Amino acid sequence: MTDNQPDLIERFSAKYRHGQTELCQEIELNVFGCVYGATSWTNRVEADNVAKKLGLSKDSRLLDVGAGTGWPSIYWADQTGCTSVCVDLPEEGLRVLRARAKKDDVSNQIITACANGTALPFRHGGFDAVFHSDVFC
């Protein structure tokens, strides 16, 4: 953990909390066409294209590094039937993610892990695809 990592985690946690406000959700709906409390810039057309390129299906196991509030993993679970393992450090985002997965009736396809993307707690070869969006910012 770097010296500034706790500050970064708190900053992202605050973004996830703010993303749940009515105003932010209205903006997200108008810009992206859906509301997930997202901090990603991936829109629905891009998400559909990525799912197709990754070949996501009900038999796929996806790793989403820096999943935040679950966009687009929850959407993909719903649209393709894939199972998504969503990893991030701020617990706040993962709480929002789990609530949304439950609301969308895909919580049985979503697994969350509070972990650092540089030290993932998974065995090699455990996933069919890996995704990240806006993680390296």
N, CA, C and O atoms as CSV, one atom per row, in Angstrom:
chain,resi,resn,atom,element,x,y,z
A,1,MET,N,N,0.840,-1.171,0.000
A,1,MET,CA,C,0.000,0.000,0.000
A,1,MET,C,C,0.889,1.239,0.000
A,1,MET,O,O,1.800,1.354,0.819
A,2,THR,N,N,0.629,2.147,-0.899
A,2,THR,CA,C,1.399,3.386,-0.960
A,2,THR,C,C,0.920,4.347,0.115
A,2,THR,O,O,-0.157,4.162,0.683
A,3,ASP,N,N,1.714,5.368,0.396
A,3,ASP,CA,C,1.364,6.340,1.426
A,3,ASP,C,C,0.047,7.044,1.140
A,3,ASP,O,O,-0.715,7.334,2.062
A,4,ASN,N,N,-0.226,7.319,-0.127
A,4,ASN,CA,C,-1.446,8.066,-0.450
A,4,ASN,C,C,-2.633,7.155,-0.780
A,4,ASN,O,O,-3.706,7.662,-1.108
A,5,GLN,N,N,-2.479,5.850,-0.706
A,5,GLN,CA,C,-3.570,4.947,-1.066
A,5,GLN,C,C,-4.809,5.132,-0.180
A,5,GLN,O,O,-5.917,5.123,-0.715
A,6,PRO,N,N,-4.683,5.298,1.145
A,6,PRO,CA,C,-5.899,5.536,1.937
A,6,PRO,C,C,-6.650,6.796,1.492
A,6,PRO,O,O,-7.881,6.814,1.499
A,7,ASP,N,N,-5.926,7.840,1.108
A,7,ASP,CA,C,-6.579,9.055,0.610
A,7,ASP,C,C,-7.311,8.791,-0.697
A,7,ASP,O,O,-8.418,9.290,-0.901
A,8,LEU,N,N,-6.701,8.011,-1.582
A,8,LEU,CA,C,-7.338,7.677,-2.853
A,8,LEU,C,C,-8.589,6.845,-2.638
A,8,LEU,O,O,-9.610,7.061,-3.291
A,9,ILE,N,N,-8.506,5.897,-1.724
A,9,ILE,CA,C,-9.661,5.051,-1.430
A,9,ILE,C,C,-10.815,5.909,-0.917
A,9,ILE,O,O,-11.959,5.724,-1.332
A,10,GLU,N,N,-10.520,6.844,-0.018
A,10,GLU,CA,C,-11.574,7.723,0.506
A,10,GLU,C,C,-12.139,8.611,-0.594
A,10,GLU,O,O,-13.348,8.842,-0.640
A,11,ARG,N,N,-11.286,9.111,-1.478
A,11,ARG,CA,C,-11.761,9.967,-2.569
A,11,ARG,C,C,-12.728,9.200,-3.476
A,11,ARG,O,O,-13.774,9.726,-3.858
A,12,PHE,N,N,-12.376,7.953,-3.822
A,12,PHE,CA,C,-13.267,7.155,-4.659
A,12,PHE,C,C,-14.528,6.758,-3.898
A,12,PHE,O,O,-15.609,6.704,-4.486
A,13,SER,N,N,-14.409,6.481,-2.611
A,13,SER,CA,C,-15.591,6.161,-1.803
A,13,SER,C,C,-16.574,7.317,-1.838
A,13,SER,O,O,-17.780,7.110,-1.968
A,14,ALA,N,N,-16.059,8.539,-1.723
A,14,ALA,CA,C,-16.925,9.726,-1.784
A,14,ALA,C,C,-17.597,9.829,-3.155
A,14,ALA,O,O,-18.773,10.184,-3.240
A,15,LYS,N,N,-16.856,9.521,-4.233
A,15,LYS,CA,C,-17.454,9.554,-5.572
A,15,LYS,C,C,-18.605,8.552,-5.683
A,15,LYS,O,O,-19.642,8.852,-6.274
A,16,TYR,N,N,-18.414,7.364,-5.113
A,16,TYR,CA,C,-19.468,6.355,-5.170
A,16,TYR,C,C,-20.691,6.811,-4.380
A,16,TYR,O,O,-21.821,6.580,-4.812
A,17,ARG,N,N,-20.488,7.450,-3.240
A,17,ARG,CA,C,-21.621,7.972,-2.463
A,17,ARG,C,C,-22.334,9.070,-3.247
A,17,ARG,O,O,-23.563,9.078,-3.314
A,18,HIS,N,N,-21.585,9.989,-3.835
A,18,HIS,CA,C,-22.188,11.080,-4.603
A,18,HIS,C,C,-22.934,10.551,-5.823
A,18,HIS,O,O,-23.940,11.126,-6.237
A,19,GLY,N,N,-22.444,9.463,-6.395
A,19,GLY,CA,C,-23.094,8.879,-7.571
A,19,GLY,C,C,-24.481,8.344,-7.291
A,19,GLY,O,O,-25.220,8.022,-8.221
A,20,GLN,N,N,-24.844,8.245,-6.026
A,20,GLN,CA,C,-26.165,7.742,-5.655
A,20,GLN,C,C,-27.180,8.868,-5.489
A,20,GLN,O,O,-28.352,8.605,-5.219
A,21,THR,N,N,-26.746,10.116,-5.647
A,21,THR,CA,C,-27.680,11.236,-5.511
A,21,THR,C,C,-28.590,11.309,-6.731
A,21,THR,O,O,-28.245,10.839,-7.815
A,22,GLU,N,N,-29.739,11.897,-6.531
A,22,GLU,CA,C,-30.720,12.009,-7.614
A,22,GLU,C,C,-30.153,12.764,-8.816
A,22,GLU,O,O,-30.363,12.355,-9.958
A,23,LEU,N,N,-29.441,13.853,-8.569
A,23,LEU,CA,C,-28.878,14.646,-9.662
A,23,LEU,C,C,-27.866,13.841,-10.473
A,23,LEU,O,O,-27.918,13.833,-11.703
A,24,CYS,N,N,-26.950,13.169,-9.787
A,24,CYS,CA,C,-25.939,12.379,-10.513
A,24,CYS,C,C,-26.585,11.256,-11.309
A,24,CYS,O,O,-26.152,10.950,-12.420
A,25,GLN,N,N,-27.612,10.645,-10.749
A,25,GLN,CA,C,-28.277,9.563,-11.466
A,25,GLN,C,C,-29.054,10.084,-12.675
A,25,GLN,O,O,-29.136,9.403,-13.697
A,26,GLU,N,N,-29.613,11.262,-12.568
A,26,GLU,CA,C,-30.289,11.867,-13.715
A,26,GLU,C,C,-29.287,12.176,-14.832
A,26,GLU,O,O,-29.561,11.928,-16.006
A,27,ILE,N,N,-28.147,12.710,-14.462
A,27,ILE,CA,C,-27.099,12.995,-15.457
A,27,ILE,C,C,-26.630,11.705,-16.110
A,27,ILE,O,O,-26.496,11.641,-17.332
A,28,GLU,N,N,-26.382,10.687,-15.313
A,28,GLU,CA,C,-25.921,9.402,-15.842
A,28,GLU,C,C,-26.940,8.802,-16.809
A,28,GLU,O,O,-26.567,8.284,-17.862
A,29,LEU,N,N,-28.208,8.870,-16.461
A,29,LEU,CA,C,-29.253,8.351,-17.343
A,29,LEU,C,C,-29.256,9.091,-18.675
A,29,LEU,O,O,-29.370,8.468,-19.730
A,30,ASN,N,N,-29.132,10.401,-18.633
A,30,ASN,CA,C,-29.142,11.199,-19.858
A,30,ASN,C,C,-27.897,10.996,-20.707
A,30,ASN,O,O,-27.981,11.051,-21.934
A,31,VAL,N,N,-26.751,10.764,-20.092
A,31,VAL,CA,C,-25.501,10.604,-20.833
A,31,VAL,C,C,-25.308,9.168,-21.314
A,31,VAL,O,O,-24.952,8.937,-22.470
A,32,PHE,N,N,-25.543,8.201,-20.419
A,32,PHE,CA,C,-25.217,6.805,-20.728
A,32,PHE,C,C,-26.422,5.934,-21.061
A,32,PHE,O,O,-26.259,4.844,-21.610
A,33,GLY,N,N,-27.615,6.392,-20.742
A,33,GLY,CA,C,-28.803,5.607,-21.036
A,33,GLY,C,C,-29.149,4.588,-19.979
A,33,GLY,O,O,-30.062,3.786,-20.177
A,34,CYS,N,N,-28.445,4.593,-18.860
A,34,CYS,CA,C,-28.706,3.687,-17.756
A,34,CYS,C,C,-28.089,4.288,-16.496
A,34,CYS,O,O,-27.288,5.220,-16.572
A,35,VAL,N,N,-28.467,3.748,-15.337
A,35,VAL,CA,C,-27.971,4.290,-14.076
A,35,VAL,C,C,-27.398,3.166,-13.230
A,35,VAL,O,O,-28.118,2.262,-12.806
A,36,TYR,N,N,-26.098,3.232,-12.989
A,36,TYR,CA,C,-25.405,2.277,-12.131
A,36,TYR,C,C,-24.563,2.984,-11.075
A,36,TYR,O,O,-23.817,2.321,-10.355
A,37,GLY,N,N,-24.657,4.301,-10.961
A,37,GLY,CA,C,-23.791,5.029,-10.039
A,37,GLY,C,C,-22.361,4.970,-10.515
A,37,GLY,O,O,-21.428,4.937,-9.713
A,38,ALA,N,N,-22.190,4.956,-11.817
A,38,ALA,CA,C,-20.897,4.685,-12.445
A,38,ALA,C,C,-19.914,5.840,-12.320
A,38,ALA,O,O,-20.295,7.006,-12.225
A,39,THR,N,N,-18.652,5.478,-12.325
A,39,THR,CA,C,-17.583,6.460,-12.451
A,39,THR,C,C,-16.820,6.206,-13.744
A,39,THR,O,O,-15.862,6.911,-14.061
A,40,SER,N,N,-17.248,5.211,-14.474
A,40,SER,CA,C,-16.609,4.855,-15.743
A,40,SER,C,C,-17.227,5.661,-16.882
A,40,SER,O,O,-18.354,6.147,-16.783
A,41,TRP,N,N,-16.476,5.788,-17.944
A,41,TRP,CA,C,-16.983,6.481,-19.130
A,41,TRP,C,C,-17.459,5.502,-20.194
A,41,TRP,O,O,-17.778,5.916,-21.309
A,42,THR,N,N,-17.513,4.224,-19.878
A,42,THR,CA,C,-17.991,3.219,-20.821
A,42,THR,C,C,-19.497,3.385,-20.999
A,42,THR,O,O,-20.256,3.317,-20.033
A,43,ASN,N,N,-19.924,3.606,-22.247
A,43,ASN,CA,C,-21.370,3.722,-22.477
A,43,ASN,C,C,-21.944,2.367,-22.891
A,43,ASN,O,O,-21.202,1.396,-23.036
A,44,ARG,N,N,-23.242,2.300,-23.076
A,44,ARG,CA,C,-23.912,1.026,-23.362
A,44,ARG,C,C,-23.455,0.412,-24.685
A,44,ARG,O,O,-23.270,-0.802,-24.759
A,45,VAL,N,N,-23.271,1.212,-25.720
A,45,VAL,CA,C,-22.815,0.697,-27.016
A,45,VAL,C,C,-21.419,0.088,-26.865
A,45,VAL,O,O,-21.154,-0.999,-27.379
A,46,GLU,N,N,-20.531,0.787,-26.161
A,46,GLU,CA,C,-19.183,0.248,-25.928
A,46,GLU,C,C,-19.246,-1.032,-25.103
A,46,GLU,O,O,-18.525,-1.988,-25.388
A,47,ALA,N,N,-20.098,-1.059,-24.088
A,47,ALA,CA,C,-20.234,-2.258,-23.259
A,47,ALA,C,C,-20.715,-3.440,-24.089
A,47,ALA,O,O,-20.217,-4.555,-23.930
A,48,ASP,N,N,-21.670,-3.206,-24.964
A,48,ASP,CA,C,-22.148,-4.283,-25.844
A,48,ASP,C,C,-21.033,-4.778,-26.763
A,48,ASP,O,O,-20.893,-5.982,-26.978
A,49,ASN,N,N,-20.252,-3.865,-27.299
A,49,ASN,CA,C,-19.133,-4.246,-28.174
A,49,ASN,C,C,-18.073,-5.043,-27.427
A,49,ASN,O,O,-17.551,-6.028,-27.949
A,50,VAL,N,N,-17.754,-4.620,-26.205
A,50,VAL,CA,C,-16.756,-5.339,-25.403
A,50,VAL,C,C,-17.254,-6.743,-25.072
A,50,VAL,O,O,-16.494,-7.706,-25.176
A,51,ALA,N,N,-18.509,-6.869,-24.679
A,51,ALA,CA,C,-19.066,-8.187,-24.356
A,51,ALA,C,C,-18.963,-9.123,-25.552
A,51,ALA,O,O,-18.648,-10.304,-25.408
A,52,LYS,N,N,-19.230,-8.582,-26.726
A,52,LYS,CA,C,-19.143,-9.381,-27.949
A,52,LYS,C,C,-17.695,-9.790,-28.220
A,52,LYS,O,O,-17.423,-10.950,-28.529
A,53,LYS,N,N,-16.768,-8.836,-28.102
A,53,LYS,CA,C,-15.349,-9.145,-28.352
A,53,LYS,C,C,-14.790,-10.143,-27.342
A,53,LYS,O,O,-13.952,-10.977,-27.684
A,54,LEU,N,N,-15.259,-10.056,-26.094
A,54,LEU,CA,C,-14.806,-10.998,-25.069
A,54,LEU,C,C,-15.503,-12.347,-25.176
A,54,LEU,O,O,-15.085,-13.316,-24.542
A,55,GLY,N,N,-16.556,-12.414,-25.970
A,55,GLY,CA,C,-17.302,-13.662,-26.135
A,55,GLY,C,C,-18.040,-14.078,-24.872
A,55,GLY,O,O,-18.133,-15.268,-24.568
A,56,LEU,N,N,-18.567,-13.102,-24.133
A,56,LEU,CA,C,-19.237,-13.412,-22.873
A,56,LEU,C,C,-20.515,-14.204,-23.112
A,56,LEU,O,O,-21.304,-13.899,-24.006
A,57,SER,N,N,-20.692,-15.226,-22.288
A,57,SER,CA,C,-21.874,-16.082,-22.356
A,57,SER,C,C,-22.155,-16.627,-20.961
A,57,SER,O,O,-21.441,-16.311,-20.009
A,58,LYS,N,N,-23.194,-17.444,-20.842
A,58,LYS,CA,C,-23.542,-18.009,-19.533
A,58,LYS,C,C,-22.432,-18.908,-18.986
A,58,LYS,O,O,-22.399,-19.188,-17.788
A,59,ASP,N,N,-21.538,-19.356,-19.841
A,59,ASP,CA,C,-20.434,-20.211,-19.408
A,59,ASP,C,C,-19.165,-19.432,-19.094
A,59,ASP,O,O,-18.157,-20.025,-18.712
A,60,SER,N,N,-19.200,-18.108,-19.249
A,60,SER,CA,C,-18.005,-17.278,-19.060
A,60,SER,C,C,-17.846,-16.848,-17.609
A,60,SER,O,O,-18.813,-16.585,-16.894
A,61,ARG,N,N,-16.587,-16.790,-17.211
A,61,ARG,CA,C,-16.216,-16.254,-15.893
A,61,ARG,C,C,-15.320,-15.048,-16.149
A,61,ARG,O,O,-14.205,-15.183,-16.652
A,62,LEU,N,N,-15.825,-13.860,-15.794
A,62,LEU,CA,C,-15.164,-12.594,-16.065
A,62,LEU,C,C,-14.554,-12.026,-14.793
A,62,LEU,O,O,-15.173,-12.078,-13.730
A,63,LEU,N,N,-13.357,-11.489,-14.893
A,63,LEU,CA,C,-12.739,-10.733,-13.803
A,63,LEU,C,C,-12.793,-9.265,-14.167
A,63,LEU,O,O,-12.247,-8.858,-15.193
A,64,ASP,N,N,-13.443,-8.466,-13.339
A,64,ASP,CA,C,-13.540,-7.016,-13.535
A,64,ASP,C,C,-12.682,-6.346,-12.470
A,64,ASP,O,O,-13.067,-6.283,-11.302
A,65,VAL,N,N,-11.527,-5.849,-12.873
A,65,VAL,CA,C,-10.578,-5.210,-11.956
A,65,VAL,C,C,-10.924,-3.725,-11.861
A,65,VAL,O,O,-11.023,-3.036,-12.876
A,66,GLY,N,N,-11.105,-3.244,-10.645
A,66,GLY,CA,C,-11.519,-1.857,-10.451
A,66,GLY,C,C,-12.983,-1.688,-10.796
A,66,GLY,O,O,-13.361,-0.714,-11.447
A,67,ALA,N,N,-13.808,-2.623,-10.368
A,67,ALA,CA,C,-15.211,-2.695,-10.773
A,67,ALA,C,C,-16.071,-1.542,-10.265
A,67,ALA,O,O,-17.131,-1.273,-10.830
A,68,GLY,N,N,-15.642,-0.873,-9.232
A,68,GLY,CA,C,-16.423,0.249,-8.716
A,68,GLY,C,C,-17.825,-0.171,-8.325
A,68,GLY,O,O,-17.998,-1.062,-7.493
A,69,THR,N,N,-18.823,0.459,-8.914
A,69,THR,CA,C,-20.227,0.165,-8.589
A,69,THR,C,C,-20.839,-0.903,-9.495
A,69,THR,O,O,-22.042,-1.160,-9.431
A,70,GLY,N,N,-20.022,-1.513,-10.328
A,70,GLY,CA,C,-20.508,-2.668,-11.083
A,70,GLY,C,C,-20.861,-2.466,-12.538
A,70,GLY,O,O,-21.224,-3.422,-13.223
A,71,TRP,N,N,-20.762,-1.250,-13.022
A,71,TRP,CA,C,-20.996,-1.029,-14.441
A,71,TRP,C,C,-19.698,-1.298,-15.179
A,71,TRP,O,O,-18.680,-0.719,-14.798
A,72,PRO,N,N,-19.659,-2.123,-16.194
A,72,PRO,CA,C,-20.755,-2.805,-16.871
A,72,PRO,C,C,-20.951,-4.274,-16.476
A,72,PRO,O,O,-21.745,-4.970,-17.109
A,73,SER,N,N,-20.256,-4.757,-15.457
A,73,SER,CA,C,-20.351,-6.180,-15.108
A,73,SER,C,C,-21.765,-6.649,-14.790
A,73,SER,O,O,-22.164,-7.737,-15.204
A,74,ILE,N,N,-22.524,-5.840,-14.059
A,74,ILE,CA,C,-23.904,-6.225,-13.737
A,74,ILE,C,C,-24.729,-6.290,-15.020
A,74,ILE,O,O,-25.529,-7.207,-15.208
A,75,TYR,N,N,-24.532,-5.330,-15.881
A,75,TYR,CA,C,-25.220,-5.305,-17.177
A,75,TYR,C,C,-24.876,-6.561,-17.977
A,75,TYR,O,O,-25.762,-7.203,-18.540
A,76,TRP,N,N,-23.589,-6.911,-18.025
A,76,TRP,CA,C,-23.184,-8.113,-18.764
A,76,TRP,C,C,-23.759,-9.380,-18.150
A,76,TRP,O,O,-24.159,-10.290,-18.876
A,77,ALA,N,N,-23.805,-9.451,-16.825
A,77,ALA,CA,C,-24.399,-10.622,-16.181
A,77,ALA,C,C,-25.848,-10.780,-16.625
A,77,ALA,O,O,-26.308,-11.888,-16.898
A,78,ASP,N,N,-26.556,-9.666,-16.692
A,78,ASP,CA,C,-27.952,-9.683,-17.121
A,78,ASP,C,C,-28.082,-10.025,-18.607
A,78,ASP,O,O,-28.912,-10.852,-18.985
A,79,GLN,N,N,-27.275,-9.400,-19.434
A,79,GLN,CA,C,-27.402,-9.550,-20.885
A,79,GLN,C,C,-26.835,-10.869,-21.418
A,79,GLN,O,O,-27.390,-11.441,-22.357
A,80,THR,N,N,-25.742,-11.355,-20.834
A,80,THR,CA,C,-25.069,-12.542,-21.382
A,80,THR,C,C,-25.182,-13.773,-20.494
A,80,THR,O,O,-24.972,-14.895,-20.955
A,81,GLY,N,N,-25.513,-13.567,-19.219
A,81,GLY,CA,C,-25.568,-14.685,-18.282
A,81,GLY,C,C,-24.229,-15.032,-17.664
A,81,GLY,O,O,-24.136,-15.999,-16.908
A,82,CYS,N,N,-23.187,-14.266,-17.967
A,82,CYS,CA,C,-21.859,-14.569,-17.430
A,82,CYS,C,C,-21.819,-14.375,-15.921
A,82,CYS,O,O,-22.676,-13.712,-15.336
A,83,THR,N,N,-20.806,-14.965,-15.313
A,83,THR,CA,C,-20.504,-14.731,-13.910
A,83,THR,C,C,-19.362,-13.735,-13.867
A,83,THR,O,O,-18.374,-13.881,-14.588
A,84,SER,N,N,-19.495,-12.728,-13.027
A,84,SER,CA,C,-18.473,-11.693,-12.941
A,84,SER,C,C,-17.933,-11.599,-11.527
A,84,SER,O,O,-18.688,-11.473,-10.563
A,85,VAL,N,N,-16.612,-11.662,-11.420
A,85,VAL,CA,C,-15.931,-11.448,-10.150
A,85,VAL,C,C,-15.436,-10.003,-10.179
A,85,VAL,O,O,-14.567,-9.650,-10.976
A,86,CYS,N,N,-15.996,-9.183,-9.308
A,86,CYS,CA,C,-15.743,-7.749,-9.304
A,86,CYS,C,C,-14.818,-7.387,-8.152
A,86,CYS,O,O,-15.138,-7.616,-6.985
A,87,VAL,N,N,-13.671,-6.821,-8.494
A,87,VAL,CA,C,-12.640,-6.501,-7.518
A,87,VAL,C,C,-12.424,-4.996,-7.462
A,87,VAL,O,O,-12.325,-4.332,-8.494
A,88,ASP,N,N,-12.353,-4.470,-6.253
A,88,ASP,CA,C,-12.003,-3.058,-6.049
A,88,ASP,C,C,-11.598,-2.882,-4.600
A,88,ASP,O,O,-11.838,-3.754,-3.766
A,89,LEU,N,N,-10.985,-1.754,-4.307
A,89,LEU,CA,C,-10.586,-1.460,-2.935
A,89,LEU,C,C,-11.643,-0.712,-2.132
A,89,LEU,O,O,-11.881,-1.086,-0.983
A,90,PRO,N,N,-12.275,0.296,-2.653
A,90,PRO,CA,C,-13.262,0.972,-1.812
A,90,PRO,C,C,-14.478,0.084,-1.559
A,90,PRO,O,O,-15.203,-0.267,-2.490
A,91,GLU,N,N,-14.690,-0.269,-0.321
A,91,GLU,CA,C,-15.848,-1.090,0.048
A,91,GLU,C,C,-17.152,-0.388,-0.317
A,91,GLU,O,O,-18.152,-1.043,-0.610
A,92,GLU,N,N,-17.142,0.942,-0.300
A,92,GLU,CA,C,-18.344,1.718,-0.630
A,92,GLU,C,C,-18.873,1.355,-2.018
A,92,GLU,O,O,-20.071,1.125,-2.181
A,93,GLY,N,N,-18.001,1.302,-3.006
A,93,GLY,CA,C,-18.418,0.937,-4.353
A,93,GLY,C,C,-18.960,-0.474,-4.420
A,93,GLY,O,O,-19.945,-0.735,-5.111
A,94,LEU,N,N,-18.318,-1.389,-3.701
A,94,LEU,CA,C,-18.769,-2.780,-3.712
A,94,LEU,C,C,-20.135,-2.934,-3.045
A,94,LEU,O,O,-20.923,-3.793,-3.442
A,95,ARG,N,N,-20.421,-2.107,-2.033
A,95,ARG,CA,C,-21.755,-2.139,-1.409
A,95,ARG,C,C,-22.822,-1.708,-2.418
A,95,ARG,O,O,-23.874,-2.337,-2.529
A,96,VAL,N,N,-22.539,-0.636,-3.147
A,96,VAL,CA,C,-23.474,-0.170,-4.178
A,96,VAL,C,C,-23.641,-1.258,-5.232
A,96,VAL,O,O,-24.754,-1.525,-5.685
A,97,LEU,N,N,-22.541,-1.881,-5.620
A,97,LEU,CA,C,-22.544,-2.938,-6.629
A,97,LEU,C,C,-23.444,-4.097,-6.196
A,97,LEU,O,O,-24.287,-4.551,-6.969
A,98,ARG,N,N,-23.267,-4.570,-4.969
A,98,ARG,CA,C,-24.073,-5.706,-4.497
A,98,ARG,C,C,-25.559,-5.363,-4.450
A,98,ARG,O,O,-26.398,-6.192,-4.803
A,99,ALA,N,N,-25.889,-4.147,-4.017
A,99,ALA,CA,C,-27.301,-3.736,-3.968
A,99,ALA,C,C,-27.895,-3.684,-5.371
A,99,ALA,O,O,-29.033,-4.104,-5.581
A,100,ARG,N,N,-27.131,-3.172,-6.326
A,100,ARG,CA,C,-27.625,-3.095,-7.710
A,100,ARG,C,C,-27.778,-4.485,-8.311
A,100,ARG,O,O,-28.750,-4.752,-9.018
A,101,ALA,N,N,-26.828,-5.370,-8.037
A,101,ALA,CA,C,-26.920,-6.744,-8.554
A,101,ALA,C,C,-28.168,-7.432,-8.011
A,101,ALA,O,O,-28.840,-8.175,-8.728
A,102,LYS,N,N,-28.469,-7.183,-6.751
A,102,LYS,CA,C,-29.683,-7.758,-6.156
A,102,LYS,C,C,-30.921,-7.173,-6.820
A,102,LYS,O,O,-31.850,-7.904,-7.164
A,103,LYS,N,N,-30.937,-5.849,-7.002
A,103,LYS,CA,C,-32.072,-5.176,-7.644
A,103,LYS,C,C,-32.303,-5.715,-9.052
A,103,LYS,O,O,-33.447,-5.877,-9.475
A,104,ASP,N,N,-31.209,-5.997,-9.788
A,104,ASP,CA,C,-31.312,-6.496,-11.159
A,104,ASP,C,C,-31.455,-8.013,-11.223
A,104,ASP,O,O,-31.473,-8.594,-12.308
A,105,ASP,N,N,-31.556,-8.654,-10.061
A,105,ASP,CA,C,-31.748,-10.107,-9.961
A,105,ASP,C,C,-30.614,-10.907,-10.606
A,105,ASP,O,O,-30.847,-11.937,-11.239
A,106,VAL,N,N,-29.380,-10.414,-10.435
A,106,VAL,CA,C,-28.207,-11.150,-10.933
A,106,VAL,C,C,-27.178,-11.377,-9.825
A,106,VAL,O,O,-26.020,-11.686,-10.106
A,107,SER,N,N,-27.596,-11.225,-8.574
A,107,SER,CA,C,-26.637,-11.350,-7.471
A,107,SER,C,C,-26.005,-12.739,-7.406
A,107,SER,O,O,-24.907,-12.886,-6.868
A,108,ASN,N,N,-26.674,-13.760,-7.943
A,108,ASN,CA,C,-26.073,-15.096,-7.977
A,108,ASN,C,C,-24.976,-15.209,-9.036
A,108,ASN,O,O,-24.246,-16.200,-9.066
A,109,GLN,N,N,-24.855,-14.208,-9.900
A,109,GLN,CA,C,-23.817,-14.205,-10.942
A,109,GLN,C,C,-22.698,-13.205,-10.644
A,109,GLN,O,O,-21.753,-13.082,-11.423
A,110,ILE,N,N,-22.802,-12.499,-9.531
A,110,ILE,CA,C,-21.835,-11.472,-9.183
A,110,ILE,C,C,-21.142,-11.843,-7.879
A,110,ILE,O,O,-21.793,-12.110,-6.869
A,111,ILE,N,N,-19.829,-11.857,-7.914
A,111,ILE,CA,C,-19.006,-12.120,-6.733
A,111,ILE,C,C,-18.137,-10.889,-6.527
A,111,ILE,O,O,-17.536,-10.389,-7.478
A,112,THR,N,N,-18.065,-10.398,-5.299
A,112,THR,CA,C,-17.238,-9.221,-5.038
A,112,THR,C,C,-16.061,-9.588,-4.140
A,112,THR,O,O,-16.146,-10.481,-3.297
A,113,ALA,N,N,-14.970,-8.874,-4.349
A,113,ALA,CA,C,-13.777,-9.061,-3.511
A,113,ALA,C,C,-13.122,-7.702,-3.314
A,113,ALA,O,O,-12.839,-6.992,-4.279
A,114,CYS,N,N,-12.887,-7.350,-2.069
A,114,CYS,CA,C,-12.175,-6.119,-1.756
A,114,CYS,C,C,-10.686,-6.464,-1.835
A,114,CYS,O,O,-10.125,-7.069,-0.921
A,115,ALA,N,N,-10.063,-6.071,-2.938
A,115,ALA,CA,C,-8.662,-6.441,-3.174
A,115,ALA,C,C,-7.986,-5.425,-4.076
A,115,ALA,O,O,-8.642,-4.701,-4.826
A,116,ASN,N,N,-6.692,-5.386,-3.992
A,116,ASN,CA,C,-5.859,-4.514,-4.806
A,116,ASN,C,C,-5.583,-5.200,-6.137
A,116,ASN,O,O,-5.183,-6.364,-6.166
A,117,GLY,N,N,-5.791,-4.498,-7.218
A,117,GLY,CA,C,-5.566,-5.066,-8.550
A,117,GLY,C,C,-4.133,-5.456,-8.824
A,117,GLY,O,O,-3.871,-6.214,-9.758
A,118,THR,N,N,-3.202,-4.960,-8.036
A,118,THR,CA,C,-1.796,-5.336,-8.242
A,118,THR,C,C,-1.424,-6.608,-7.500
A,118,THR,O,O,-0.328,-7.136,-7.689
A,119,ALA,N,N,-2.319,-7.105,-6.661
A,119,ALA,CA,C,-2.051,-8.333,-5.903
A,119,ALA,C,C,-3.351,-9.130,-5.807
A,119,ALA,O,O,-3.918,-9.292,-4.726
A,120,LEU,N,N,-3.805,-9.616,-6.939
A,120,LEU,CA,C,-5.096,-10.312,-6.993
A,120,LEU,C,C,-5.029,-11.666,-6.289
A,120,LEU,O,O,-4.049,-12.398,-6.433
A,121,PRO,N,N,-6.069,-11.995,-5.529
A,121,PRO,CA,C,-6.070,-13.247,-4.762
A,121,PRO,C,C,-6.655,-14.445,-5.506
A,121,PRO,O,O,-7.380,-15.248,-4.920
A,122,PHE,N,N,-6.340,-14.566,-6.797
A,122,PHE,CA,C,-6.918,-15.635,-7.607
A,122,PHE,C,C,-5.822,-16.444,-8.276
A,122,PHE,O,O,-4.727,-15.940,-8.525
A,123,ARG,N,N,-6.124,-17.695,-8.564
A,123,ARG,CA,C,-5.158,-18.557,-9.245
A,123,ARG,C,C,-5.092,-18.202,-10.729
A,123,ARG,O,O,-6.054,-17.693,-11.306
A,124,HIS,N,N,-3.959,-18.476,-11.321
A,124,HIS,CA,C,-3.763,-18.241,-12.749
A,124,HIS,C,C,-4.735,-19.108,-13.548
A,124,HIS,O,O,-4.934,-20.280,-13.231
A,125,GLY,N,N,-5.330,-18.534,-14.572
A,125,GLY,CA,C,-6.213,-19.285,-15.462
A,125,GLY,C,C,-7.623,-19.474,-14.947
A,125,GLY,O,O,-8.370,-20.281,-15.501
A,126,GLY,N,N,-8.014,-18.756,-13.904
A,126,GLY,CA,C,-9.341,-18.929,-13.329
A,126,GLY,C,C,-10.450,-18.160,-14.027
A,126,GLY,O,O,-11.616,-18.263,-13.644
A,127,PHE,N,N,-10.091,-17.378,-15.063
A,127,PHE,CA,C,-11.076,-16.537,-15.735
A,127,PHE,C,C,-10.984,-16.692,-17.243
A,127,PHE,O,O,-9.917,-16.965,-17.793
A,128,ASP,N,N,-12.116,-16.513,-17.896
A,128,ASP,CA,C,-12.157,-16.559,-19.356
A,128,ASP,C,C,-11.824,-15.207,-19.968
A,128,ASP,O,O,-11.368,-15.129,-21.109
A,129,ALA,N,N,-12.056,-14.141,-19.205
A,129,ALA,CA,C,-11.815,-12.784,-19.696
A,129,ALA,C,C,-11.524,-11.864,-18.512
A,129,ALA,O,O,-11.959,-12.109,-17.387
A,130,VAL,N,N,-10.781,-10.806,-18.799
A,130,VAL,CA,C,-10.475,-9.786,-17.794
A,130,VAL,C,C,-10.835,-8.438,-18.388
A,130,VAL,O,O,-10.558,-8.165,-19.556
A,131,PHE,N,N,-11.462,-7.588,-17.561
A,131,PHE,CA,C,-11.866,-6.259,-18.001
A,131,PHE,C,C,-11.469,-5.247,-16.947
A,131,PHE,O,O,-11.466,-5.541,-15.752
A,132,HIS,N,N,-11.135,-4.054,-17.404
A,132,HIS,CA,C,-10.975,-2.905,-16.517
A,132,HIS,C,C,-11.332,-1.667,-17.310
A,132,HIS,O,O,-11.170,-1.628,-18.529
A,133,SER,N,N,-11.814,-0.671,-16.620
A,133,SER,CA,C,-12.158,0.587,-17.264
A,133,SER,C,C,-11.803,1.716,-16.313
A,133,SER,O,O,-12.278,1.759,-15.179
A,134,ASP,N,N,-10.971,2.623,-16.781
A,134,ASP,CA,C,-10.591,3.783,-15.985
A,134,ASP,C,C,-9.851,3.426,-14.697
A,134,ASP,O,O,-9.897,4.181,-13.727
A,135,VAL,N,N,-9.179,2.294,-14.683
A,135,VAL,CA,C,-8.473,1.848,-13.490
A,135,VAL,C,C,-7.125,2.533,-13.341
A,135,VAL,O,O,-6.693,2.805,-12.221
A,136,PHE,N,N,-6.466,2.810,-14.430
A,136,PHE,CA,C,-5.110,3.345,-14.356
A,136,PHE,C,C,-5.050,4.853,-14.216
A,136,PHE,O,O,-3.977,5.450,-14.298
A,137,CYS,N,N,-6.216,5.473,-14.004
A,137,CYS,CA,C,-6.219,6.925,-13.813
A,137,CYS,C,C,-5.842,7.241,-12.396
A,137,CYS,O,O,-5.783,8.411,-12.020
